[in-house]
Amino acid sequence: MSDKKILAIIGATGAQGGGLAKALLHDTSGGFTARAITRNPGSDKGRALASAGAEVVTADLDDPASLQAAFNGVHGAFCVTNFWEHFSPEKELAQARNLAGAAKAAGVKHVIWSTLEDSRKRVPLSDDRMPTLQEKYKVPHFDAKGEANRFFVESGVPCTLLLTSFYWDNLIHFGMGPRRQDGKVVLALPLGDRKLPGIAADDIGACAYGIFKKGSEFTGKTVGIAGEHPTGAQMAASLSKALGEEVHYYPVPFDVYRGLGFPGADDLGNMFQYKHDFNEEYCAARDVNASRALNPGLKDFDQWVQANQGQIKIQE
């Protein structure tokens, strides 16, 4: 083990970091070992990572000293923040600044920053096609990550900016799955007839692992990943096959979605509108073939649905 390079994984008990930890730990002949960073190493997921062979280290994104200690001696670091834990772009920006600073101070050789587009570069705050949120943002959970890119770039740490895609797992865990409505099973998304680049959450981590294995090839670059770019109608067709019941796609109007009232509805409504209005550009930034080159096991939507059909429940 001593000759293996250490990869520090922020969010190792979460979706993206968990996928990276899984890919790394399964590759027993690879040149890396996992340092799983978590606030709670005693959690079930933390203990499971330790049992699987990861070094589990405690750190907090709000505590720069703990991050630097966690990054000391590592070759690479996968950095991600979780907007949905607190709904605060300012907190996310502060955490990203802490991550970049800690990586610089610890001399990390390769950072992957999991990011998204800053929508304000295409839809300035003065543009009323979608509402401005929290006074400073159009799509808060996109904009903060995109704005935070500069912390990593300006730090001088060799960095890859990883543009992620819609988690298909949201259909299981985030309340976006099919539901029974007026006697029909409906997949309702504010997407119009446009494509939705998406990916299995596990595959994000597996793609990140592919980037780390390529060494310096992707430092200083932006890499966008997706498993497929299906339309809402294509997603409904795949779900129909798996569930054994016809699923109808319904394109929810953006304003209706923004007004649904659940936490973050306005943010997500703006997000879907951004993906709709700039669909060609958004899709082009997420090349499926390039993603598969990084992760040969990459799943398309139909494969993901078939693998997870037991967990996809029709909401009544």
C-alpha positions as protocol buffer text, in pm:
chain_id: "A"
residue {
  index: 1
  type: MET
  ca { x: 0 y: 0 z: 0 }
}
residue {
  index: 2
  type: SER
  ca { x: 288 y: 235 z: 73 }
}
residue {
  index: 3
  type: ASP
  ca { x: 366 y: 294 z: -294 }
}
residue {
  index: 4
  type: LYS
  ca { x: 8 y: 389 z: -376 }
}
residue {
  index: 5
  type: LYS
  ca { x: -97 y: 752 z: -413 }
}
residue {
  index: 6
  type: ILE
  ca { x: -363 y: 874 z: -173 }
}
residue {
  index: 7
  type: LEU
  ca { x: -682 y: 1031 z: -307 }
}
residue {
  index: 8
  type: ALA
  ca { x: -876 y: 1239 z: -56 }
}
residue {
  index: 9
  type: ILE
  ca { x: -1250 y: 1219 z: -118 }
}
residue {
  index: 10
  type: ILE
  ca { x: -1476 y: 1493 z: 12 }
}
residue {
  index: 11
  type: GLY
  ca { x: -1833 y: 1372 z: 52 }
}
residue {
  index: 12
  type: ALA
  ca { x: -1720 y: 1010 z: 60 }
}
residue {
  index: 13
  type: THR
  ca { x: -2046 y: 907 z: 227 }
}
residue {
  index: 14
  type: GLY
  ca { x: -2255 y: 1100 z: -29 }
}
residue {
  index: 15
  type: ALA
  ca { x: -2354 y: 1045 z: -390 }
}
residue {
  index: 16
  type: GLN
  ca { x: -2058 y: 1174 z: -591 }
}
residue {
  index: 17
  type: GLY
  ca { x: -1779 y: 1106 z: -342 }
}
residue {
  index: 18
  type: GLY
  ca { x: -1934 y: 771 z: -261 }
}
residue {
  index: 19
  type: GLY
  ca { x: -1919 y: 675 z: -627 }
}
residue {
  index: 20
  type: LEU
  ca { x: -1550 y: 765 z: -641 }
}
residue {
  index: 21
  type: ALA
  ca { x: -1474 y: 570 z: -323 }
}
residue {
  index: 22
  type: LYS
  ca { x: -1659 y: 268 z: -462 }
}
residue {
  index: 23
  type: ALA
  ca { x: -1473 y: 280 z: -795 }
}
residue {
  index: 24
  type: LEU
  ca { x: -1135 y: 324 z: -626 }
}
residue {
  index: 25
  type: LEU
  ca { x: -1187 y: 52 z: -366 }
}
residue {
  index: 26
  type: HIS
  ca { x: -1305 y: -196 z: -630 }
}
residue {
  index: 27
  type: ASP
  ca { x: -989 y: -135 z: -833 }
}
residue {
  index: 28
  type: THR
  ca { x: -759 y: -331 z: -605 }
}
residue {
  index: 29
  type: SER
  ca { x: -481 y: -339 z: -863 }
}
residue {
  index: 30
  type: GLY
  ca { x: -489 y: 39 z: -921 }
}
residue {
  index: 31
  type: GLY
  ca { x: -228 y: 286 z: -812 }
}
residue {
  index: 32
  type: PHE
  ca { x: -442 y: 473 z: -559 }
}
residue {
  index: 33
  type: THR
  ca { x: -574 y: 433 z: -208 }
}
residue {
  index: 34
  type: ALA
  ca { x: -876 y: 611 z: -63 }
}
residue {
  index: 35
  type: ARG
  ca { x: -882 y: 867 z: 218 }
}
residue {
  index: 36
  type: ALA
  ca { x: -1252 y: 918 z: 285 }
}
residue {
  index: 37
  type: ILE
  ca { x: -1326 y: 1260 z: 435 }
}
residue {
  index: 38
  type: THR
  ca { x: -1640 y: 1287 z: 645 }
}
residue {
  index: 39
  type: ARG
  ca { x: -1776 y: 1482 z: 940 }
}
residue {
  index: 40
  type: ASN
  ca { x: -1900 y: 1162 z: 1097 }
}
residue {
  index: 41
  type: PRO
  ca { x: -1666 y: 864 z: 1060 }
}
residue {
  index: 42
  type: GLY
  ca { x: -1876 y: 667 z: 1306 }
}
residue {
  index: 43
  type: SER
  ca { x: -2183 y: 668 z: 1078 }
}
residue {
  index: 44
  type: ASP
  ca { x: -2293 y: 347 z: 910 }
}
residue {
  index: 45
  type: LYS
  ca { x: -2151 y: 468 z: 580 }
}
residue {
  index: 46
  type: GLY
  ca { x: -1826 y: 578 z: 742 }
}
residue {
  index: 47
  type: ARG
  ca { x: -1779 y: 240 z: 909 }
}
residue {
  index: 48
  type: ALA
  ca { x: -1862 y: 64 z: 582 }
}
residue {
  index: 49
  type: LEU
  ca { x: -1591 y: 260 z: 401 }
}
residue {
  index: 50
  type: ALA
  ca { x: -1339 y: 168 z: 669 }
}
residue {
  index: 51
  type: SER
  ca { x: -1439 y: -198 z: 641 }
}
residue {
  index: 52
  type: ALA
  ca { x: -1393 y: -179 z: 263 }
}
residue {
  index: 53
  type: GLY
  ca { x: -1035 y: -58 z: 305 }
}
residue {
  index: 54
  type: ALA
  ca { x: -1058 y: 321 z: 305 }
}
residue {
  index: 55
  type: GLU
  ca { x: -874 y: 541 z: 551 }
}
residue {
  index: 56
  type: VAL
  ca { x: -1156 y: 740 z: 711 }
}
residue {
  index: 57
  type: VAL
  ca { x: -1060 y: 1090 z: 830 }
}
residue {
  index: 58
  type: THR
  ca { x: -1271 y: 1353 z: 1007 }
}
residue {
  index: 59
  type: ALA
  ca { x: -1293 y: 1704 z: 859 }
}
residue {
  index: 60
  type: ASP
  ca { x: -1550 y: 1978 z: 814 }
}
residue {
  index: 61
  type: LEU
  ca { x: -1589 y: 2204 z: 512 }
}
residue {
  index: 62
  type: ASP
  ca { x: -1642 y: 2499 z: 746 }
}
residue {
  index: 63
  type: ASP
  ca { x: -1309 y: 2431 z: 923 }
}
residue {
  index: 64
  type: PRO
  ca { x: -1008 y: 2510 z: 699 }
}
residue {
  index: 65
  type: ALA
  ca { x: -755 y: 2367 z: 948 }
}
residue {
  index: 66
  type: SER
  ca { x: -933 y: 2031 z: 951 }
}
residue {
  index: 67
  type: LEU
  ca { x: -934 y: 2024 z: 571 }
}
residue {
  index: 68
  type: GLN
  ca { x: -565 y: 2101 z: 544 }
}
residue {
  index: 69
  type: ALA
  ca { x: -488 y: 1824 z: 794 }
}
residue {
  index: 70
  type: ALA
  ca { x: -706 y: 1585 z: 591 }
}
residue {
  index: 71
  type: PHE
  ca { x: -527 y: 1682 z: 269 }
}
residue {
  index: 72
  type: ASN
  ca { x: -174 y: 1653 z: 404 }
}
residue {
  index: 73
  type: GLY
  ca { x: 19 y: 1384 z: 221 }
}
residue {
  index: 74
  type: VAL
  ca { x: -240 y: 1320 z: -49 }
}
residue {
  index: 75
  type: HIS
  ca { x: -174 y: 1319 z: -421 }
}
residue {
  index: 76
  type: GLY
  ca { x: -523 y: 1414 z: -533 }
}
residue {
  index: 77
  type: ALA
  ca { x: -844 y: 1550 z: -384 }
}
residue {
  index: 78
  type: PHE
  ca { x: -1202 y: 1526 z: -505 }
}
residue {
  index: 79
  type: CYS
  ca { x: -1387 y: 1835 z: -386 }
}
residue {
  index: 80
  type: VAL
  ca { x: -1763 y: 1878 z: -378 }
}
residue {
  index: 81
  type: THR
  ca { x: -2014 y: 2083 z: -178 }
}
residue {
  index: 82
  type: ASN
  ca { x: -2377 y: 2005 z: -96 }
}
residue {
  index: 83
  type: PHE
  ca { x: -2601 y: 2306 z: -157 }
}
residue {
  index: 84
  type: TRP
  ca { x: -2915 y: 2110 z: -65 }
}
residue {
  index: 85
  type: GLU
  ca { x: -2793 y: 2064 z: 291 }
}
residue {
  index: 86
  type: HIS
  ca { x: -2830 y: 2436 z: 370 }
}
residue {
  index: 87
  type: PHE
  ca { x: -2965 y: 2619 z: 57 }
}
residue {
  index: 88
  type: SER
  ca { x: -2702 y: 2893 z: 102 }
}
residue {
  index: 89
  type: PRO
  ca { x: -2488 y: 2999 z: -197 }
}
residue {
  index: 90
  type: GLU
  ca { x: -2273 y: 3209 z: 37 }
}
residue {
  index: 91
  type: LYS
  ca { x: -2199 y: 2907 z: 256 }
}
residue {
  index: 92
  type: GLU
  ca { x: -2117 y: 2703 z: -53 }
}
residue {
  index: 93
  type: LEU
  ca { x: -1878 y: 2973 z: -175 }
}
residue {
  index: 94
  type: ALA
  ca { x: -1707 y: 2985 z: 165 }
}
residue {
  index: 95
  type: GLN
  ca { x: -1670 y: 2608 z: 170 }
}
residue {
  index: 96
  type: ALA
  ca { x: -1523 y: 2603 z: -181 }
}
residue {
  index: 97
  type: ARG
  ca { x: -1276 y: 2874 z: -79 }
}
residue {
  index: 98
  type: ASN
  ca { x: -1177 y: 2662 z: 220 }
}
residue {
  index: 99
  type: LEU
  ca { x: -1127 y: 2356 z: 0 }
}
residue {
  index: 100
  type: ALA
  ca { x: -911 y: 2540 z: -253 }
}
residue {
  index: 101
  type: GLY
  ca { x: -702 y: 2702 z: 20 }
}
residue {
  index: 102
  type: ALA
  ca { x: -649 y: 2374 z: 201 }
}
residue {
  index: 103
  type: ALA
  ca { x: -546 y: 2197 z: -120 }
}
residue {
  index: 104
  type: LYS
  ca { x: -295 y: 2474 z: -193 }
}
residue {
  index: 105
  type: ALA
  ca { x: -152 y: 2470 z: 161 }
}
residue {
  index: 106
  type: ALA
  ca { x: -119 y: 2090 z: 160 }
}
residue {
  index: 107
  type: GLY
  ca { x: 50 y: 2083 z: -180 }
}
residue {
  index: 108
  type: VAL
  ca { x: -212 y: 1862 z: -346 }
}
residue {
  index: 109
  type: LYS
  ca { x: -97 y: 1764 z: -696 }
}
residue {
  index: 110
  type: HIS
  ca { x: -439 y: 1727 z: -861 }
}
residue {
  index: 111
  type: VAL
  ca { x: -780 y: 1857 z: -752 }
}
residue {
  index: 112
  type: ILE
  ca { x: -1110 y: 1771 z: -917 }
}
residue {
  index: 113
  type: TRP
  ca { x: -1373 y: 2035 z: -837 }
}
residue {
  index: 114
  type: SER
  ca { x: -1729 y: 1915 z: -901 }
}
residue {
  index: 115
  type: THR
  ca { x: -1900 y: 2217 z: -1049 }
}
residue {
  index: 116
  type: LEU
  ca { x: -2177 y: 2355 z: -1270 }
}
residue {
  index: 117
  type: GLU
  ca { x: -2231 y: 2655 z: -1495 }
}
residue {
  index: 118
  type: ASP
  ca { x: -2278 y: 3004 z: -1354 }
}
residue {
  index: 119
  type: SER
  ca { x: -2611 y: 3076 z: -1523 }
}
residue {
  index: 120
  type: ARG
  ca { x: -2565 y: 3453 z: -1480 }
}
residue {
  index: 121
  type: LYS
  ca { x: -2313 y: 3449 z: -1764 }
}
residue {
  index: 122
  type: ARG
  ca { x: -2606 y: 3370 z: -1998 }
}
residue {
  index: 123
  type: VAL
  ca { x: -2895 y: 3519 z: -1798 }
}
residue {
  index: 124
  type: PRO
  ca { x: -2777 y: 3833 z: -1616 }
}
residue {
  index: 125
  type: LEU
  ca { x: -2969 y: 3951 z: -1312 }
}
residue {
  index: 126
  type: SER
  ca { x: -3130 y: 4224 z: -1525 }
}
residue {
  index: 127
  type: ASP
  ca { x: -3282 y: 3958 z: -1756 }
}
residue {
  index: 128
  type: ASP
  ca { x: -3642 y: 3899 z: -1651 }
}
residue {
  index: 129
  type: ARG
  ca { x: -3699 y: 3579 z: -1848 }
}
residue {
  index: 130
  type: MET
  ca { x: -3656 y: 3403 z: -1511 }
}
residue {
  index: 131
  type: PRO
  ca { x: -3681 y: 3551 z: -1161 }
}
residue {
  index: 132
  type: THR
  ca { x: -3374 y: 3660 z: -966 }
}
residue {
  index: 133
  type: LEU
  ca { x: -3342 y: 3457 z: -646 }
}
residue {
  index: 134
  type: GLN
  ca { x: -3184 y: 3557 z: -314 }
}
residue {
  index: 135
  type: GLU
  ca { x: -3111 y: 3896 z: -479 }
}
residue {
  index: 136
  type: LYS
  ca { x: -2788 y: 3773 z: -643 }
}
residue {
  index: 137
  type: TYR
  ca { x: -2861 y: 3455 z: -837 }
}
residue {
  index: 138
  type: LYS
  ca { x: -3066 y: 3301 z: -1114 }
}
residue {
  index: 139
  type: VAL
  ca { x: -2992 y: 2933 z: -1037 }
}
residue {
  index: 140
  type: PRO
  ca { x: -2834 y: 2948 z: -690 }
}
residue {
  index: 141
  type: HIS
  ca { x: -2709 y: 2590 z: -675 }
}
residue {
  index: 142
  type: PHE
  ca { x: -2546 y: 2631 z: -1018 }
}
residue {
  index: 143
  type: ASP
  ca { x: -2420 y: 2987 z: -980 }
}
residue {
  index: 144
  type: ALA
  ca { x: -2233 y: 2940 z: -653 }
}
residue {
  index: 145
  type: LYS
  ca { x: -2042 y: 2640 z: -787 }
}
residue {
  index: 146
  type: GLY
  ca { x: -1961 y: 2817 z: -1112 }
}
residue {
  index: 147
  type: GLU
  ca { x: -1850 y: 3131 z: -928 }
}
residue {
  index: 148
  type: ALA
  ca { x: -1631 y: 2918 z: -700 }
}
residue {
  index: 149
  type: ASN
  ca { x: -1428 y: 2787 z: -995 }
}
residue {
  index: 150
  type: ARG
  ca { x: -1204 y: 3089 z: -959 }
}
residue {
  index: 151
  type: PHE
  ca { x: -1090 y: 2987 z: -611 }
}
residue {
  index: 152
  type: PHE
  ca { x: -937 y: 2672 z: -753 }
}
residue {
  index: 153
  type: VAL
  ca { x: -801 y: 2833 z: -1069 }
}
residue {
  index: 154
  type: GLU
  ca { x: -649 y: 3129 z: -885 }
}
residue {
  index: 155
  type: SER
  ca { x: -495 y: 2906 z: -617 }
}
residue {
  index: 156
  type: GLY
  ca { x: -258 y: 2761 z: -874 }
}
residue {
  index: 157
  type: VAL
  ca { x: -336 y: 2404 z: -768 }
}
residue {
  index: 158
  type: PRO
  ca { x: -346 y: 2171 z: -1072 }
}
residue {
  index: 159
  type: CYS
  ca { x: -720 y: 2137 z: -1114 }
}
residue {
  index: 160
  type: THR
  ca { x: -984 y: 1976 z: -1334 }
}
residue {
  index: 161
  type: LEU
  ca { x: -1327 y: 2140 z: -1337 }
}
residue {
  index: 162
  type: LEU
  ca { x: -1584 y: 1859 z: -1360 }
}
residue {
  index: 163
  type: LEU
  ca { x: -1922 y: 1963 z: -1500 }
}
residue {
  index: 164
  type: THR
  ca { x: -2174 y: 1715 z: -1371 }
}
residue {
  index: 165
  type: SER
  ca { x: -2527 y: 1634 z: -1493 }
}
residue {
  index: 166
  type: PHE
  ca { x: -2874 y: 1567 z: -1357 }
}
residue {
  index: 167
  type: TYR
  ca { x: -2870 y: 1262 z: -1127 }
}
residue {
  index: 168
  type: TRP
  ca { x: -3109 y: 997 z: -1253 }
}
residue {
  index: 169
  type: ASP
  ca { x: -3118 y: 890 z: -888 }
}
residue {
  index: 170
  type: ASN
  ca { x: -3336 y: 1200 z: -832 }
}
residue {
  index: 171
  type: LEU
  ca { x: -3621 y: 988 z: -969 }
}
residue {
  index: 172
  type: ILE
  ca { x: -3582 y: 769 z: -659 }
}
residue {
  index: 173
  type: HIS
  ca { x: -3465 y: 1001 z: -382 }
}
residue {
  index: 174
  type: PHE
  ca { x: -3567 y: 1356 z: -473 }
}
residue {
  index: 175
  type: GLY
  ca { x: -3936 y: 1321 z: -543 }
}
residue {
  index: 176
  type: MET
  ca { x: -3899 y: 1364 z: -920 }
}
residue {
  index: 177
  type: GLY
  ca { x: -4013 y: 1014 z: -1016 }
}
residue {
  index: 178
  type: PRO
  ca { x: -4334 y: 908 z: -1190 }
}
residue {
  index: 179
  type: ARG
  ca { x: -4661 y: 963 z: -1007 }
}
residue {
  index: 180
  type: ARG
  ca { x: -5019 y: 852 z: -1058 }
}
residue {
  index: 181
  type: GLN
  ca { x: -5237 y: 1143 z: -1159 }
}
residue {
  index: 182
  type: ASP
  ca { x: -5594 y: 1140 z: -1298 }
}
residue {
  index: 183
  type: GLY
  ca { x: -5572 y: 770 z: -1373 }
}
residue {
  index: 184
  type: LYS
  ca { x: -5241 y: 794 z: -1559 }
}
residue {
  index: 185
  type: VAL
  ca { x: -4879 y: 749 z: -1458 }
}
residue {
  index: 186
  type: VAL
  ca { x: -4701 y: 1075 z: -1535 }
}
residue {
  index: 187
  type: LEU
  ca { x: -4338 y: 1185 z: -1548 }
}
residue {
  index: 188
  type: ALA
  ca { x: -4366 y: 1561 z: -1502 }
}
residue {
  index: 189
  type: LEU
  ca { x: -4057 y: 1772 z: -1571 }
}
residue {
  index: 190
  type: PRO
  ca { x: -4024 y: 2136 z: -1685 }
}
residue {
  index: 191
  type: LEU
  ca { x: -3818 y: 2047 z: -1989 }
}
residue {
  index: 192
  type: GLY
  ca { x: -4039 y: 2103 z: -2291 }
}
residue {
  index: 193
  type: ASP
  ca { x: -3918 y: 1886 z: -2578 }
}
residue {
  index: 194
  type: ARG
  ca { x: -3549 y: 1942 z: -2499 }
}
residue {
  index: 195
  type: LYS
  ca { x: -3284 y: 1692 z: -2396 }
}
residue {
  index: 196
  type: LEU
  ca { x: -3177 y: 1641 z: -2036 }
}
residue {
  index: 197
  type: PRO
  ca { x: -2813 y: 1533 z: -1997 }
}
residue {
  index: 198
  type: GLY
  ca { x: -2817 y: 1294 z: -1704 }
}
residue {
  index: 199
  type: ILE
  ca { x: -2602 y: 1038 z: -1528 }
}
residue {
  index: 200
  type: ALA
  ca { x: -2613 y: 773 z: -1258 }
}
residue {
  index: 201
  type: ALA
  ca { x: -2470 y: 927 z: -941 }
}
residue {
  index: 202
  type: ASP
  ca { x: -2221 y: 640 z: -907 }
}
residue {
  index: 203
  type: ASP
  ca { x: -2093 y: 710 z: -1257 }
}
residue {
  index: 204
  type: ILE
  ca { x: -1989 y: 1064 z: -1161 }
}
residue {
  index: 205
  type: GLY
  ca { x: -1739 y: 921 z: -915 }
}
residue {
  index: 206
  type: ALA
  ca { x: -1627 y: 656 z: -1162 }
}
residue {
  index: 207
  type: CYS
  ca { x: -1562 y: 927 z: -1424 }
}
residue {
  index: 208
  type: ALA
  ca { x: -1367 y: 1128 z: -1166 }
}
residue {
  index: 209
  type: TYR
  ca { x: -1157 y: 821 z: -1095 }
}
residue {
  index: 210
  type: GLY
  ca { x: -1087 y: 793 z: -1468 }
}
residue {
  index: 211
  type: ILE
  ca { x: -963 y: 1154 z: -1466 }
}
residue {
  index: 212
  type: PHE
  ca { x: -731 y: 1089 z: -1171 }
}
residue {
  index: 213
  type: LYS
  ca { x: -591 y: 780 z: -1346 }
}
residue {
  index: 214
  type: LYS
  ca { x: -505 y: 990 z: -1652 }
}
residue {
  index: 215
  type: GLY
  ca { x: -263 y: 1193 z: -1441 }
}
residue {
  index: 216
  type: SER
  ca { x: -192 y: 1543 z: -1568 }
}
residue {
  index: 217
  type: GLU
  ca { x: -382 y: 1497 z: -1895 }
}
residue {
  index: 218
  type: PHE
  ca { x: -688 y: 1681 z: -1764 }
}
residue {
  index: 219
  type: THR
  ca { x: -533 y: 1937 z: -1529 }
}
residue {
  index: 220
  type: GLY
  ca { x: -621 y: 2290 z: -1632 }
}
residue {
  index: 221
  type: LYS
  ca { x: -921 y: 2162 z: -1827 }
}
residue {
  index: 222
  type: THR
  ca { x: -1298 y: 2152 z: -1793 }
}
residue {
  index: 223
  type: VAL
  ca { x: -1457 y: 1810 z: -1844 }
}
residue {
  index: 224
  type: GLY
  ca { x: -1832 y: 1763 z: -1877 }
}
residue {
  index: 225
  type: ILE
  ca { x: -1989 y: 1421 z: -1819 }
}
residue {
  index: 226
  type: ALA
  ca { x: -2322 y: 1252 z: -1893 }
}
residue {
  index: 227
  type: GLY
  ca { x: -2447 y: 900 z: -1946 }
}
residue {
  index: 228
  type: GLU
  ca { x: -2701 y: 1003 z: -2210 }
}
residue {
  index: 229
  type: HIS
  ca { x: -2903 y: 1304 z: -2329 }
}
residue {
  index: 230
  type: PRO
  ca { x: -3261 y: 1172 z: -2332 }
}
residue {
  index: 231
  type: THR
  ca { x: -3575 y: 1377 z: -2382 }
}
residue {
  index: 232
  type: GLY
  ca { x: -3857 y: 1360 z: -2130 }
}
residue {
  index: 233
  type: ALA
  ca { x: -4055 y: 1142 z: -2370 }
}
residue {
  index: 234
  type: GLN
  ca { x: -3761 y: 901 z: -2405 }
}
residue {
  index: 235
  type: MET
  ca { x: -3726 y: 882 z: -2028 }
}
residue {
  index: 236
  type: ALA
  ca { x: -4097 y: 804 z: -1997 }
}
residue {
  index: 237
  type: ALA
  ca { x: -4062 y: 526 z: -2256 }
}
residue {
  index: 238
  type: SER
  ca { x: -3777 y: 363 z: -2062 }
}
residue {
  index: 239
  type: LEU
  ca { x: -3974 y: 387 z: -1739 }
}
residue {
  index: 240
  type: SER
  ca { x: -4277 y: 234 z: -1910 }
}
residue {
  index: 241
  type: LYS
  ca { x: -4077 y: -76 z: -2005 }
}
residue {
  index: 242
  type: ALA
  ca { x: -3932 y: -118 z: -1658 }
}
residue {
  index: 243
  type: LEU
  ca { x: -4252 y: -53 z: -1461 }
}
residue {
  index: 244
  type: GLY
  ca { x: -4481 y: -251 z: -1687 }
}
residue {
  index: 245
  type: GLU
  ca { x: -4724 y: 39 z: -1708 }
}
residue {
  index: 246
  type: GLU
  ca { x: -4736 y: 324 z: -1958 }
}
residue {
  index: 247
  type: VAL
  ca { x: -4567 y: 639 z: -1827 }
}
residue {
  index: 248
  type: HIS
  ca { x: -4674 y: 964 z: -1993 }
}
residue {
  index: 249
  type: TYR
  ca { x: -4435 y: 1257 z: -2011 }
}
residue {
  index: 250
  type: TYR
  ca { x: -4585 y: 1592 z: -1912 }
}
residue {
  index: 251
  type: PRO
  ca { x: -4380 y: 1910 z: -1972 }
}
residue {
  index: 252
  type: VAL
  ca { x: -4459 y: 2127 z: -1671 }
}
residue {
  index: 253
  type: PRO
  ca { x: -4454 y: 2504 z: -1743 }
}
residue {
  index: 254
  type: PHE
  ca { x: -4156 y: 2669 z: -1575 }
}
residue {
  index: 255
  type: ASP
  ca { x: -4368 y: 2913 z: -1373 }
}
residue {
  index: 256
  type: VAL
  ca { x: -4588 y: 2631 z: -1248 }
}
residue {
  index: 257
  type: TYR
  ca { x: -4285 y: 2432 z: -1133 }
}
residue {
  index: 258
  type: ARG
  ca { x: -4132 y: 2737 z: -963 }
}
residue {
  index: 259
  type: GLY
  ca { x: -4454 y: 2779 z: -769 }
}
residue {
  index: 260
  type: LEU
  ca { x: -4486 y: 2424 z: -637 }
}
residue {
  index: 261
  type: GLY
  ca { x: -4377 y: 2540 z: -294 }
}
residue {
  index: 262
  type: PHE
  ca { x: -4129 y: 2274 z: -187 }
}
residue {
  index: 263
  type: PRO
  ca { x: -3783 y: 2397 z: -70 }
}
residue {
  index: 264
  type: GLY
  ca { x: -3578 y: 2490 z: -377 }
}
residue {
  index: 265
  type: ALA
  ca { x: -3868 y: 2474 z: -625 }
}
residue {
  index: 266
  type: ASP
  ca { x: -3787 y: 2819 z: -765 }
}
residue {
  index: 267
  type: ASP
  ca { x: -3418 y: 2728 z: -796 }
}
residue {
  index: 268
  type: LEU
  ca { x: -3497 y: 2403 z: -979 }
}
residue {
  index: 269
  type: GLY
  ca { x: -3756 y: 2571 z: -1199 }
}
residue {
  index: 270
  type: ASN
  ca { x: -3492 y: 2821 z: -1310 }
}
residue {
  index: 271
  type: MET
  ca { x: -3242 y: 2538 z: -1355 }
}
residue {
  index: 272
  type: PHE
  ca { x: -3471 y: 2349 z: -1591 }
}
residue {
  index: 273
  type: GLN
  ca { x: -3546 y: 2668 z: -1783 }
}
residue {
  index: 274
  type: TYR
  ca { x: -3172 y: 2736 z: -1818 }
}
residue {
  index: 275
  type: LYS
  ca { x: -3117 y: 2384 z: -1953 }
}
residue {
  index: 276
  type: HIS
  ca { x: -3412 y: 2432 z: -2190 }
}
residue {
  index: 277
  type: ASP
  ca { x: -3317 y: 2776 z: -2318 }
}
residue {
  index: 278
  type: PHE
  ca { x: -2949 y: 2691 z: -2370 }
}
residue {
  index: 279
  type: ASN
  ca { x: -3000 y: 2325 z: -2449 }
}
residue {
  index: 280
  type: GLU
  ca { x: -2760 y: 2288 z: -2740 }
}
residue {
  index: 281
  type: GLU
  ca { x: -2474 y: 2451 z: -2551 }
}
residue {
  index: 282
  type: TYR
  ca { x: -2554 y: 2268 z: -2228 }
}
residue {
  index: 283
  type: CYS
  ca { x: -2558 y: 1929 z: -2401 }
}
residue {
  index: 284
  type: ALA
  ca { x: -2243 y: 2000 z: -2602 }
}
residue {
  index: 285
  type: ALA
  ca { x: -2052 y: 2061 z: -2278 }
}
residue {
  index: 286
  type: ARG
  ca { x: -2129 y: 1701 z: -2167 }
}
residue {
  index: 287
  type: ASP
  ca { x: -1991 y: 1453 z: -2417 }
}
residue {
  index: 288
  type: VAL
  ca { x: -2118 y: 1098 z: -2365 }
}
residue {
  index: 289
  type: ASN
  ca { x: -1839 y: 930 z: -2563 }
}
residue {
  index: 290
  type: ALA
  ca { x: -1571 y: 1118 z: -2371 }
}
residue {
  index: 291
  type: SER
  ca { x: -1746 y: 1020 z: -2046 }
}
residue {
  index: 292
  type: ARG
  ca { x: -1743 y: 654 z: -2149 }
}
residue {
  index: 293
  type: ALA
  ca { x: -1373 y: 677 z: -2231 }
}
residue {
  index: 294
  type: LEU
  ca { x: -1315 y: 780 z: -1869 }
}
residue {
  index: 295
  type: ASN
  ca { x: -1560 y: 524 z: -1731 }
}
residue {
  index: 296
  type: PRO
  ca { x: -1615 y: 219 z: -1958 }
}
residue {
  index: 297
  type: GLY
  ca { x: -1899 y: 100 z: -1733 }
}
residue {
  index: 298
  type: LEU
  ca { x: -2100 y: 419 z: -1795 }
}
residue {
  index: 299
  type: LYS
  ca { x: -2475 y: 353 z: -1800 }
}
residue {
  index: 300
  type: ASP
  ca { x: -2728 y: 512 z: -2031 }
}
residue {
  index: 301
  type: PHE
  ca { x: -3074 y: 593 z: -1896 }
}
residue {
  index: 302
  type: ASP
  ca { x: -3233 y: 264 z: -2004 }
}
residue {
  index: 303
  type: GLN
  ca { x: -2954 y: 64 z: -1836 }
}
residue {
  index: 304
  type: TRP
  ca { x: -2987 y: 271 z: -1519 }
}
residue {
  index: 305
  type: VAL
  ca { x: -3363 y: 219 z: -1510 }
}
residue {
  index: 306
  type: GLN
  ca { x: -3330 y: -157 z: -1560 }
}
residue {
  index: 307
  type: ALA
  ca { x: -3069 y: -178 z: -1282 }
}
residue {
  index: 308
  type: ASN
  ca { x: -3284 y: 27 z: -1041 }
}
residue {
  index: 309
  type: GLN
  ca { x: -3639 y: -68 z: -1137 }
}
residue {
  index: 310
  type: GLY
  ca { x: -3702 y: -221 z: -794 }
}
residue {
  index: 311
  type: GLN
  ca { x: -3635 y: 117 z: -629 }
}
residue {
  index: 312
  type: ILE
  ca { x: -3836 y: 334 z: -872 }
}
residue {
  index: 313
  type: LYS
  ca { x: -4179 y: 360 z: -716 }
}
residue {
  index: 314
  type: ILE
  ca { x: -4485 y: 518 z: -868 }
}
residue {
  index: 315
  type: GLN
  ca { x: -4593 y: 788 z: -624 }
}
residue {
  index: 316
  type: GLU
  ca { x: -4963 y: 769 z: -551 }
}
